[in-house]
């Protein structure tokens, strides 16, 4: 009986490791290029529809050390969410909230990663394939610090 329990524990641990490895890791860093300091190192990420994913803001090696985050939105809602984020400039807790507005259009977002730090969030990718916009909500960054998550079948 003890042998069966040990095998069951090993099997459960192995399945947990496999599930964790199945998650897509979607990592962005600030651009190291001084000509484009307010950009991500990539403008396109990809994952499967309905997949478990981990969105990572790795704020190491940027040309200009500043806080950055990642806000992932529903298709076609980026302008509305960016405007709501900019409207938070008058909110005394805007920085504390990482200038992320409360919005049903936001799928997932990281906190601000300070220079030299990493922040992440786990989420389930949308079921509908498409190009989902992402951007940084630090004031002024979203104009250039943006891209798309291509969700595929």
C-alpha positions in Angstrom: 0.0 0.0 0.0 2.8 2.4 0.9 4.4 1.8 -2.5 1.1 2.7 -4.3 0.9 6.0 -2.4 4.5 6.8 -3.2 3.8 6.2 -6.9 0.7 8.3 -6.8 2.5 11.2 -5.2 5.3 11.0 -7.9 2.7 10.8 -10.7 0.8 13.8 -9.3 4.1 15.8 -9.0 5.1 14.9 -12.6 1.7 16.0 -13.9 2.0 19.4 -12.1 5.4 20.0 -13.7 4.0 19.1 -17.1 1.1 21.5 -16.7 3.4 24.3 -15.6 5.6 23.7 -18.6 2.6 23.9 -20.9 2.0 27.6 -20.1 3.2 30.0 -22.7 5.7 32.5 -21.3 5.3 35.9 -23.0 8.2 38.0 -22.0 8.9 41.6 -22.9 11.8 43.9 -22.0 12.4 47.6 -22.6 14.4 48.4 -25.7 18.1 48.5 -25.2 18.4 50.8 -28.2 19.0 54.5 -27.3 17.2 55.5 -30.5 14.0 53.8 -29.3 14.2 53.8 -25.5 10.4 53.9 -25.1 9.6 50.7 -26.9 9.5 47.0 -26.0 12.1 44.7 -27.4 9.3 42.9 -29.3 6.1 44.2 -30.9 4.6 40.8 -31.5 3.9 37.8 -29.2 2.0 34.6 -30.0 0.0 32.0 -28.1 -2.7 29.5 -28.7 -6.4 30.3 -28.1 -7.5 29.3 -24.6 -3.9 28.5 -23.5 -2.5 29.2 -20.1 0.0 32.1 -20.4 2.3 34.1 -18.2 2.9 37.7 -19.2 6.3 38.9 -18.0 7.6 42.5 -17.9 11.4 42.1 -17.4 12.7 45.6 -16.8 16.4 44.9 -17.3 18.7 46.5 -19.8 16.5 49.3 -21.0 18.2 52.3 -22.6 16.4 54.7 -20.1 15.7 53.3 -16.7 12.0 53.9 -16.0 9.0 51.9 -14.6 7.2 49.8 -17.3 4.2 47.5 -17.3 2.2 45.5 -19.8 -1.6 45.9 -20.3 -3.3 43.4 -22.6 -6.7 44.4 -24.0 -9.5 43.1 -26.1 -9.3 43.6 -29.8 -10.1 47.2 -30.9 -10.2 48.6 -27.4 -6.6 49.9 -27.1 -7.4 53.6 -27.8 -10.2 53.6 -25.2 -8.0 51.9 -22.5 -5.1 54.2 -23.3 -7.3 57.3 -23.0 -8.6 56.0 -19.6 -5.0 55.4 -18.5 -4.0 58.9 -19.4 -7.1 60.3 -17.6 -5.6 58.8 -14.4 -2.9 61.5 -14.4 -5.2 63.5 -12.1 -5.7 60.5 -9.7 -3.4 60.9 -6.7 -3.0 57.1 -6.6 -2.4 56.8 -10.3 1.2 55.7 -9.9 0.3 53.3 -7.2 -2.3 51.8 -9.6 0.3 51.7 -12.4 -2.1 53.9 -14.3 -4.2 50.8 -15.1 -7.8 51.9 -15.3 -10.6 49.6 -14.1 -12.0 48.4 -17.4 -13.8 45.2 -18.7 -11.6 45.6 -21.8 -8.4 44.7 -20.0 -7.6 41.0 -20.2 -4.5 41.0 -18.0 -1.9 43.4 -16.8 1.3 43.5 -14.8 2.2 45.9 -12.1 5.0 48.4 -12.8 8.3 46.7 -12.9 10.9 49.2 -11.6 14.3 49.3 -13.3 16.1 46.0 -12.6 12.9 44.2 -11.6 10.4 41.8 -13.1 6.7 41.6 -12.7 4.3 39.0 -14.2 0.7 37.8 -14.3 -0.8 34.5 -15.3 -4.0 34.4 -17.4 -5.9 32.3 -19.9 -5.6 33.5 -23.5 -8.9 34.5 -25.2 -10.7 31.7 -27.0 -11.2 33.8 -30.1 -8.2 34.1 -32.5 -7.1 37.6 -33.3 -4.6 40.4 -32.6 -4.9 41.6 -29.0 -3.2 44.9 -28.3 -0.7 45.5 -25.4 1.0 48.6 -24.2 2.7 50.3 -21.3 0.5 52.7 -19.3 3.3 54.8 -17.8 2.3 58.3 -18.9 3.4 59.0 -22.5 4.8 55.5 -23.1 1.8 53.9 -24.9 2.4 55.9 -28.1 5.5 53.8 -28.9 5.6 51.1 -26.2 3.0 48.8 -27.7 2.4 45.7 -29.8 0.0 42.8 -30.4 -0.5 39.3 -28.9 -1.5 37.1 -31.9 -3.9 34.5 -30.5 -4.0 31.5 -32.9 -6.0 28.3 -33.2 
